[in-house]
């Protein structure tokens, strides 16, 4: 068994794609692969988004929380179902839209009573006729979740 992943698989990939390229199930369970979402794997320590040097070329640098949103989006993309797309704050971060300072927070202590967006949770929406139940939810070895809503329906927080 080789430790190398097939060329073209990338730093984040779907299990189905990896298996089609000859990666064994045992290899997909090794500790050098993170399991951020059901059916998704990413190489531990791999650069999933532009490095700090590239980030420095931006009009304003990304916060650690914004970078985490982008990493999570990159990890989820290989298993995103047809008709699904990033929405809400996840989309705003992906597009580089300026957000109010402190909107993203990793934990309740950081939030200090403010309304915040947890960078571990992605906003993903689907258009009809694709249904939210058809999109893989967060799972695996991660506590991370994906908030999936049908466009026009209440959001995951009930609003």
HELIX and SHEET records of a PDB file:
HELIX    1   1 UNK A   15  UNK A   20  1                                   6    
HELIX    2   2 UNK A   25  UNK A   28  1                                   4    
HELIX    3   3 UNK A   52  UNK A   55  1                                   4    
HELIX    4   4 UNK A   64  UNK A   77  1                                  14    
HELIX    5   5 UNK A   88  UNK A   94  1                                   7    
HELIX    6   6 UNK A  108  UNK A  111  1                                   4    
HELIX    7   7 UNK A  132  UNK A  134  5                                   3    
SHEET    1   A 3 UNK A  12  UNK A  14  0                                        
SHEET    2   A 3 UNK A  40  UNK A  43 -1                                        
SHEET    3   A 3 UNK A  33  UNK A  34 -1                                        
SHEET    1   B 3 UNK A  84  UNK A  86  0                                        
SHEET    2   B 3 UNK A 121  UNK A 126 -1                                        
SHEET    3   B 3 UNK A 145  UNK A 150  1                                        
END                                                                             
